């Protein structure tokens, strides 16, 4: 009897990062725009990390990475970078 070992990590879908993911500077403030999806998904997730290291993740997925990119820039520019960074729904991650 032969027993095989299954590696669960190999079975998990890979993360696909959009080529639209990049750093941008708006009014002197740096933001990292991350757009990604699982290889098995068709929709994209948007995450923006501000210069203070706070992650802002959109709840709703995007049908294209270009739509996610546009949404990020519109949101940052709408009220300005400081208003974006101090949004009422932001919970900063604790640094170790």
N, C-alpha and C positions, 0 to 999 in steps of 0.2 A: 504494500500500500504506500503510495507516494502522497506526501502532504505538501501543498504549495503555500507560500506565504504571500498574502496580498498586502501591498503597500497602499494604505489609504491616501497618502499624499499624492500619489500618481493618479488616483481616481478623481481628485478634486479639480474643478475647472480652474483654468489659469486666469489671471487678471490681465486685461488688455488696457493699456494706457494710450489715450489719444495723442496724436501728434500736436493737437491744440493745447496740450498741457504745457504751461510755461510760466515764467516769472514776468510780471508786469509792474511798472511803476506808474502810479497815478498821483499827481500833485506831490511828488517826492516820497510817497509811501509805497513800499514794496509789498506785493501780494503774489502768492504762488497759487496758480489756478491748476487744479488737478481734475482731469476728466477721465473716468475709467468705467469699465464694465467687466462682468465675468464673460468669458468666451462663449458661454452658453446663452447669454442674454442678448437682447436686441436693443435695450435701452441703456442710456448712459447716466452715471452718477456724477454730480458736480460737488466739488469741495474747494473752498478757497481758504488758504491759511494766510492770515495777516501778518504784518511785521512783528507783532507781539507774540506770535506763535499760537494764536487762537484759531481753531478750526471752525469753519462755517460750512455745514453740509446741507444741501437742499433736500427737502423731504420727497419731492416729486421727481421722478426720473425724466430724462429728456430723450426724444426720439432720435436726435442726432448729436454728435459731439459739437457741431457748429452751433446748434441751438443752445447748448450748455455754455459754450464760450461767450456767446452774445448775452445771455442772461447774467453771467458773472460780471461782465463789463458794465452792463446797464445798471445793475444793482449797486456796484461800487461808485459809479459816477452819478447816480440819481441824487443822493444827498451828500455826496463827497466821501472821501475815504475815512475820515474820522467818524462820521455818522454810521458808516457801515461797520467799522470796528467796534463801535459802542452800541450795537443793536441790542434791543431789549430782550431778545431771546438767546443771547450768547452766554454760554457757561464756559469760562476759561478752564483749561486742563491744568491740573496742579503739576508743577515741576518737581521732580524727585529731589 
